[in-house]
């Protein structure tokens, strides 16, 4: 029985849609959830303001709006430019080993934070501050993304 080529292609695409795409969309959904939760954890670590923000405006009433906006901008840059690429690299490279995924993500984040701090003219204390803040949020990302 000779089946036309178009029918074979259509059957193959139908099988691929029903077998591969739901699994792919579930993995994407898990990573999106992990991204949002780890971003929230990173935001929660900024409830303790960075040292430069405290030194810039050491007022007992609270920080002025410009410093708060600067901290939020720095948080967004850190989340998008450092946390997400390093977490994706770690979890996609080591899908079956959470400790290795976390180590890879943390090492990558350390390098990216060093580049970021060097670009803005920061110090080693700024690098350490951002790396410690990212360590907790990366742990949350890896734990959520690699849950079976």
Biotite code that builds the C-alpha atoms (Angstrom):
import biotite.structure as struc

atoms = struc.array([
    struc.Atom([0.000, 0.000, 0.000], chain_id="A", res_id=1, res_name="UNK", atom_name="CA", element="C"),
    struc.Atom([1.533, 3.255, -1.159], chain_id="A", res_id=2, res_name="UNK", atom_name="CA", element="C"),
    struc.Atom([0.793, 6.263, 1.088], chain_id="A", res_id=3, res_name="UNK", atom_name="CA", element="C"),
    struc.Atom([1.386, 9.720, -0.408], chain_id="A", res_id=4, res_name="UNK", atom_name="CA", element="C"),
    struc.Atom([4.230, 11.730, 1.030], chain_id="A", res_id=5, res_name="UNK", atom_name="CA", element="C"),
    struc.Atom([1.942, 14.554, 2.246], chain_id="A", res_id=6, res_name="UNK", atom_name="CA", element="C"),
    struc.Atom([-0.120, 12.113, 4.307], chain_id="A", res_id=7, res_name="UNK", atom_name="CA", element="C"),
    struc.Atom([2.997, 10.678, 5.945], chain_id="A", res_id=8, res_name="UNK", atom_name="CA", element="C"),
    struc.Atom([4.215, 14.191, 6.821], chain_id="A", res_id=9, res_name="UNK", atom_name="CA", element="C"),
    struc.Atom([0.815, 15.132, 8.225], chain_id="A", res_id=10, res_name="UNK", atom_name="CA", element="C"),
    struc.Atom([0.681, 11.959, 10.342], chain_id="A", res_id=11, res_name="UNK", atom_name="CA", element="C"),
    struc.Atom([4.192, 12.573, 11.652], chain_id="A", res_id=12, res_name="UNK", atom_name="CA", element="C"),
    struc.Atom([3.325, 16.153, 12.594], chain_id="A", res_id=13, res_name="UNK", atom_name="CA", element="C"),
    struc.Atom([0.138, 15.016, 14.323], chain_id="A", res_id=14, res_name="UNK", atom_name="CA", element="C"),
    struc.Atom([2.086, 12.448, 16.354], chain_id="A", res_id=15, res_name="UNK", atom_name="CA", element="C"),
    struc.Atom([4.705, 15.065, 17.244], chain_id="A", res_id=16, res_name="UNK", atom_name="CA", element="C"),
    struc.Atom([2.091, 17.529, 18.408], chain_id="A", res_id=17, res_name="UNK", atom_name="CA", element="C"),
    struc.Atom([0.382, 14.990, 20.623], chain_id="A", res_id=18, res_name="UNK", atom_name="CA", element="C"),
    struc.Atom([3.528, 13.488, 22.104], chain_id="A", res_id=19, res_name="UNK", atom_name="CA", element="C"),
    struc.Atom([6.195, 16.192, 22.285], chain_id="A", res_id=20, res_name="UNK", atom_name="CA", element="C"),
    struc.Atom([4.481, 19.548, 22.694], chain_id="A", res_id=21, res_name="UNK", atom_name="CA", element="C"),
    struc.Atom([2.606, 18.935, 25.967], chain_id="A", res_id=22, res_name="UNK", atom_name="CA", element="C"),
    struc.Atom([5.840, 17.757, 27.581], chain_id="A", res_id=23, res_name="UNK", atom_name="CA", element="C"),
    struc.Atom([7.709, 20.738, 26.184], chain_id="A", res_id=24, res_name="UNK", atom_name="CA", element="C"),
    struc.Atom([5.078, 23.180, 27.354], chain_id="A", res_id=25, res_name="UNK", atom_name="CA", element="C"),
    struc.Atom([5.146, 21.630, 30.836], chain_id="A", res_id=26, res_name="UNK", atom_name="CA", element="C"),
    struc.Atom([8.918, 22.141, 31.051], chain_id="A", res_id=27, res_name="UNK", atom_name="CA", element="C"),
    struc.Atom([8.562, 25.717, 29.830], chain_id="A", res_id=28, res_name="UNK", atom_name="CA", element="C"),
    struc.Atom([5.825, 26.322, 32.386], chain_id="A", res_id=29, res_name="UNK", atom_name="CA", element="C"),
    struc.Atom([7.994, 24.942, 35.181], chain_id="A", res_id=30, res_name="UNK", atom_name="CA", element="C"),
    struc.Atom([10.872, 27.204, 34.161], chain_id="A", res_id=31, res_name="UNK", atom_name="CA", element="C"),
    struc.Atom([8.556, 30.233, 33.968], chain_id="A", res_id=32, res_name="UNK", atom_name="CA", element="C"),
    struc.Atom([7.242, 29.460, 37.446], chain_id="A", res_id=33, res_name="UNK", atom_name="CA", element="C"),
    struc.Atom([10.790, 29.043, 38.750], chain_id="A", res_id=34, res_name="UNK", atom_name="CA", element="C"),
    struc.Atom([11.806, 32.353, 37.142], chain_id="A", res_id=35, res_name="UNK", atom_name="CA", element="C"),
    struc.Atom([8.990, 34.248, 38.810], chain_id="A", res_id=36, res_name="UNK", atom_name="CA", element="C"),
    struc.Atom([9.440, 32.646, 42.231], chain_id="A", res_id=37, res_name="UNK", atom_name="CA", element="C"),
    struc.Atom([13.201, 33.162, 42.214], chain_id="A", res_id=38, res_name="UNK", atom_name="CA", element="C"),
    struc.Atom([12.690, 36.769, 41.110], chain_id="A", res_id=39, res_name="UNK", atom_name="CA", element="C"),
    struc.Atom([10.356, 37.267, 44.062], chain_id="A", res_id=40, res_name="UNK", atom_name="CA", element="C"),
    struc.Atom([12.950, 35.727, 46.400], chain_id="A", res_id=41, res_name="UNK", atom_name="CA", element="C"),
    struc.Atom([15.585, 38.061, 44.938], chain_id="A", res_id=42, res_name="UNK", atom_name="CA", element="C"),
    struc.Atom([13.225, 40.986, 45.527], chain_id="A", res_id=43, res_name="UNK", atom_name="CA", element="C"),
    struc.Atom([12.718, 39.816, 49.114], chain_id="A", res_id=44, res_name="UNK", atom_name="CA", element="C"),
    struc.Atom([16.478, 39.857, 49.692], chain_id="A", res_id=45, res_name="UNK", atom_name="CA", element="C"),
    struc.Atom([16.469, 43.533, 48.747], chain_id="A", res_id=46, res_name="UNK", atom_name="CA", element="C"),
    struc.Atom([14.284, 44.269, 51.777], chain_id="A", res_id=47, res_name="UNK", atom_name="CA", element="C"),
    struc.Atom([17.686, 44.560, 53.409], chain_id="A", res_id=48, res_name="UNK", atom_name="CA", element="C"),
    struc.Atom([19.061, 47.420, 51.296], chain_id="A", res_id=49, res_name="UNK", atom_name="CA", element="C"),
    struc.Atom([22.542, 47.225, 49.789], chain_id="A", res_id=50, res_name="UNK", atom_name="CA", element="C"),
    struc.Atom([25.339, 48.961, 51.627], chain_id="A", res_id=51, res_name="UNK", atom_name="CA", element="C"),
    struc.Atom([25.718, 51.681, 48.992], chain_id="A", res_id=52, res_name="UNK", atom_name="CA", element="C"),
    struc.Atom([22.063, 52.643, 49.375], chain_id="A", res_id=53, res_name="UNK", atom_name="CA", element="C"),
    struc.Atom([22.325, 52.886, 53.133], chain_id="A", res_id=54, res_name="UNK", atom_name="CA", element="C"),
    struc.Atom([25.497, 54.945, 52.890], chain_id="A", res_id=55, res_name="UNK", atom_name="CA", element="C"),
    struc.Atom([24.024, 57.237, 50.231], chain_id="A", res_id=56, res_name="UNK", atom_name="CA", element="C"),
    struc.Atom([21.036, 58.239, 52.302], chain_id="A", res_id=57, res_name="UNK", atom_name="CA", element="C"),
    struc.Atom([21.404, 57.300, 55.940], chain_id="A", res_id=58, res_name="UNK", atom_name="CA", element="C"),
    struc.Atom([18.215, 58.964, 57.077], chain_id="A", res_id=59, res_name="UNK", atom_name="CA", element="C"),
    struc.Atom([16.053, 57.533, 59.865], chain_id="A", res_id=60, res_name="UNK", atom_name="CA", element="C"),
    struc.Atom([12.779, 58.317, 58.046], chain_id="A", res_id=61, res_name="UNK", atom_name="CA", element="C"),
    struc.Atom([13.499, 56.005, 55.149], chain_id="A", res_id=62, res_name="UNK", atom_name="CA", element="C"),
    struc.Atom([15.188, 56.158, 51.790], chain_id="A", res_id=63, res_name="UNK", atom_name="CA", element="C"),
    struc.Atom([14.261, 58.798, 49.233], chain_id="A", res_id=64, res_name="UNK", atom_name="CA", element="C"),
    struc.Atom([12.412, 57.711, 46.122], chain_id="A", res_id=65, res_name="UNK", atom_name="CA", element="C"),
    struc.Atom([15.449, 58.043, 43.838], chain_id="A", res_id=66, res_name="UNK", atom_name="CA", element="C"),
    struc.Atom([17.458, 55.543, 45.855], chain_id="A", res_id=67, res_name="UNK", atom_name="CA", element="C"),
    struc.Atom([14.506, 53.139, 45.988], chain_id="A", res_id=68, res_name="UNK", atom_name="CA", element="C"),
    struc.Atom([14.125, 53.399, 42.201], chain_id="A", res_id=69, res_name="UNK", atom_name="CA", element="C"),
    struc.Atom([17.864, 52.823, 41.763], chain_id="A", res_id=70, res_name="UNK", atom_name="CA", element="C"),
    struc.Atom([17.662, 49.688, 43.903], chain_id="A", res_id=71, res_name="UNK", atom_name="CA", element="C"),
    struc.Atom([14.669, 48.407, 41.902], chain_id="A", res_id=72, res_name="UNK", atom_name="CA", element="C"),
    struc.Atom([16.451, 49.136, 38.611], chain_id="A", res_id=73, res_name="UNK", atom_name="CA", element="C"),
    struc.Atom([19.539, 47.307, 39.872], chain_id="A", res_id=74, res_name="UNK", atom_name="CA", element="C"),
    struc.Atom([17.354, 44.401, 40.943], chain_id="A", res_id=75, res_name="UNK", atom_name="CA", element="C"),
    struc.Atom([15.773, 44.191, 37.493], chain_id="A", res_id=76, res_name="UNK", atom_name="CA", element="C"),
    struc.Atom([19.131, 44.313, 35.726], chain_id="A", res_id=77, res_name="UNK", atom_name="CA", element="C"),
    struc.Atom([20.541, 41.673, 38.064], chain_id="A", res_id=78, res_name="UNK", atom_name="CA", element="C"),
    struc.Atom([17.521, 39.424, 37.545], chain_id="A", res_id=79, res_name="UNK", atom_name="CA", element="C"),
    struc.Atom([17.504, 39.655, 33.752], chain_id="A", res_id=80, res_name="UNK", atom_name="CA", element="C"),
    struc.Atom([21.227, 39.857, 32.999], chain_id="A", res_id=81, res_name="UNK", atom_name="CA", element="C"),
    struc.Atom([22.625, 37.537, 35.674], chain_id="A", res_id=82, res_name="UNK", atom_name="CA", element="C"),
    struc.Atom([20.107, 35.352, 37.453], chain_id="A", res_id=83, res_name="UNK", atom_name="CA", element="C"),
    struc.Atom([18.011, 34.039, 34.565], chain_id="A", res_id=84, res_name="UNK", atom_name="CA", element="C"),
    struc.Atom([20.875, 33.147, 32.172], chain_id="A", res_id=85, res_name="UNK", atom_name="CA", element="C"),
    struc.Atom([22.904, 31.433, 34.887], chain_id="A", res_id=86, res_name="UNK", atom_name="CA", element="C"),
    struc.Atom([19.895, 29.526, 36.252], chain_id="A", res_id=87, res_name="UNK", atom_name="CA", element="C"),
    struc.Atom([18.851, 28.380, 32.783], chain_id="A", res_id=88, res_name="UNK", atom_name="CA", element="C"),
    struc.Atom([22.400, 27.292, 31.975], chain_id="A", res_id=89, res_name="UNK", atom_name="CA", element="C"),
    struc.Atom([22.698, 25.313, 35.198], chain_id="A", res_id=90, res_name="UNK", atom_name="CA", element="C"),
    struc.Atom([19.327, 23.604, 35.022], chain_id="A", res_id=91, res_name="UNK", atom_name="CA", element="C"),
    struc.Atom([19.414, 22.816, 31.313], chain_id="A", res_id=92, res_name="UNK", atom_name="CA", element="C"),
    struc.Atom([22.987, 21.517, 31.418], chain_id="A", res_id=93, res_name="UNK", atom_name="CA", element="C"),
    struc.Atom([22.486, 19.269, 34.479], chain_id="A", res_id=94, res_name="UNK", atom_name="CA", element="C"),
    struc.Atom([18.861, 18.150, 34.408], chain_id="A", res_id=95, res_name="UNK", atom_name="CA", element="C"),
    struc.Atom([19.340, 15.111, 36.600], chain_id="A", res_id=96, res_name="UNK", atom_name="CA", element="C"),
    struc.Atom([21.815, 16.448, 39.167], chain_id="A", res_id=97, res_name="UNK", atom_name="CA", element="C"),
    struc.Atom([20.485, 19.346, 41.271], chain_id="A", res_id=98, res_name="UNK", atom_name="CA", element="C"),
    struc.Atom([23.776, 19.907, 43.130], chain_id="A", res_id=99, res_name="UNK", atom_name="CA", element="C"),
    struc.Atom([25.721, 20.196, 39.885], chain_id="A", res_id=100, res_name="UNK", atom_name="CA", element="C"),
    struc.Atom([23.042, 22.451, 38.413], chain_id="A", res_id=101, res_name="UNK", atom_name="CA", element="C"),
    struc.Atom([23.245, 24.744, 41.440], chain_id="A", res_id=102, res_name="UNK", atom_name="CA", element="C"),
    struc.Atom([27.043, 24.790, 41.319], chain_id="A", res_id=103, res_name="UNK", atom_name="CA", element="C"),
    struc.Atom([27.075, 25.629, 37.630], chain_id="A", res_id=104, res_name="UNK", atom_name="CA", element="C"),
    struc.Atom([24.439, 28.324, 38.092], chain_id="A", res_id=105, res_name="UNK", atom_name="CA", element="C"),
    struc.Atom([26.294, 29.849, 41.035], chain_id="A", res_id=106, res_name="UNK", atom_name="CA", element="C"),
    struc.Atom([29.642, 29.844, 39.228], chain_id="A", res_id=107, res_name="UNK", atom_name="CA", element="C"),
    struc.Atom([28.091, 31.439, 36.164], chain_id="A", res_id=108, res_name="UNK", atom_name="CA", element="C"),
    struc.Atom([26.328, 34.015, 38.316], chain_id="A", res_id=109, res_name="UNK", atom_name="CA", element="C"),
    struc.Atom([29.603, 34.840, 40.060], chain_id="A", res_id=110, res_name="UNK", atom_name="CA", element="C"),
    struc.Atom([31.297, 35.554, 36.741], chain_id="A", res_id=111, res_name="UNK", atom_name="CA", element="C"),
    struc.Atom([28.364, 37.592, 35.406], chain_id="A", res_id=112, res_name="UNK", atom_name="CA", element="C"),
    struc.Atom([28.113, 39.594, 38.640], chain_id="A", res_id=113, res_name="UNK", atom_name="CA", element="C"),
    struc.Atom([31.864, 40.293, 38.457], chain_id="A", res_id=114, res_name="UNK", atom_name="CA", element="C"),
    struc.Atom([31.397, 41.654, 34.925], chain_id="A", res_id=115, res_name="UNK", atom_name="CA", element="C"),
    struc.Atom([28.388, 43.697, 36.002], chain_id="A", res_id=116, res_name="UNK", atom_name="CA", element="C"),
    struc.Atom([30.150, 45.148, 39.045], chain_id="A", res_id=117, res_name="UNK", atom_name="CA", element="C"),
    struc.Atom([33.250, 45.895, 36.985], chain_id="A", res_id=118, res_name="UNK", atom_name="CA", element="C"),
    struc.Atom([31.127, 47.757, 34.411], chain_id="A", res_id=119, res_name="UNK", atom_name="CA", element="C"),
    struc.Atom([29.520, 50.000, 37.030], chain_id="A", res_id=120, res_name="UNK", atom_name="CA", element="C"),
    struc.Atom([32.779, 50.541, 38.899], chain_id="A", res_id=121, res_name="UNK", atom_name="CA", element="C"),
    struc.Atom([31.854, 48.667, 42.056], chain_id="A", res_id=122, res_name="UNK", atom_name="CA", element="C"),
    struc.Atom([34.010, 47.004, 44.682], chain_id="A", res_id=123, res_name="UNK", atom_name="CA", element="C"),
    struc.Atom([34.532, 43.444, 45.886], chain_id="A", res_id=124, res_name="UNK", atom_name="CA", element="C"),
    struc.Atom([32.019, 44.130, 48.649], chain_id="A", res_id=125, res_name="UNK", atom_name="CA", element="C"),
    struc.Atom([29.380, 44.896, 46.007], chain_id="A", res_id=126, res_name="UNK", atom_name="CA", element="C"),
    struc.Atom([30.261, 41.670, 44.187], chain_id="A", res_id=127, res_name="UNK", atom_name="CA", element="C"),
    struc.Atom([29.956, 39.661, 47.383], chain_id="A", res_id=128, res_name="UNK", atom_name="CA", element="C"),
    struc.Atom([26.669, 41.352, 48.292], chain_id="A", res_id=129, res_name="UNK", atom_name="CA", element="C"),
    struc.Atom([25.067, 40.550, 44.933], chain_id="A", res_id=130, res_name="UNK", atom_name="CA", element="C"),
    struc.Atom([26.461, 37.019, 44.843], chain_id="A", res_id=131, res_name="UNK", atom_name="CA", element="C"),
    struc.Atom([25.083, 36.184, 48.275], chain_id="A", res_id=132, res_name="UNK", atom_name="CA", element="C"),
    struc.Atom([21.682, 37.596, 47.309], chain_id="A", res_id=133, res_name="UNK", atom_name="CA", element="C"),
    struc.Atom([21.693, 35.541, 44.114], chain_id="A", res_id=134, res_name="UNK", atom_name="CA", element="C"),
    struc.Atom([22.758, 32.339, 45.882], chain_id="A", res_id=135, res_name="UNK", atom_name="CA", element="C"),
    struc.Atom([19.436, 32.015, 47.689], chain_id="A", res_id=136, res_name="UNK", atom_name="CA", element="C"),
    struc.Atom([17.318, 32.857, 44.664], chain_id="A", res_id=137, res_name="UNK", atom_name="CA", element="C"),
    struc.Atom([19.292, 30.451, 42.455], chain_id="A", res_id=138, res_name="UNK", atom_name="CA", element="C"),
    struc.Atom([18.728, 27.697, 45.013], chain_id="A", res_id=139, res_name="UNK", atom_name="CA", element="C"),
    struc.Atom([14.988, 28.343, 44.762], chain_id="A", res_id=140, res_name="UNK", atom_name="CA", element="C"),
    struc.Atom([15.144, 28.268, 40.962], chain_id="A", res_id=141, res_name="UNK", atom_name="CA", element="C"),
    struc.Atom([17.049, 24.987, 40.848], chain_id="A", res_id=142, res_name="UNK", atom_name="CA", element="C"),
    struc.Atom([14.786, 23.399, 43.461], chain_id="A", res_id=143, res_name="UNK", atom_name="CA", element="C"),
    struc.Atom([11.647, 24.364, 41.536], chain_id="A", res_id=144, res_name="UNK", atom_name="CA", element="C"),
    struc.Atom([12.942, 23.603, 38.056], chain_id="A", res_id=145, res_name="UNK", atom_name="CA", element="C"),
    struc.Atom([14.312, 20.169, 38.881], chain_id="A", res_id=146, res_name="UNK", atom_name="CA", element="C"),
    struc.Atom([11.361, 18.892, 40.933], chain_id="A", res_id=147, res_name="UNK", atom_name="CA", element="C"),
    struc.Atom([10.142, 15.566, 39.594], chain_id="A", res_id=148, res_name="UNK", atom_name="CA", element="C"),
])
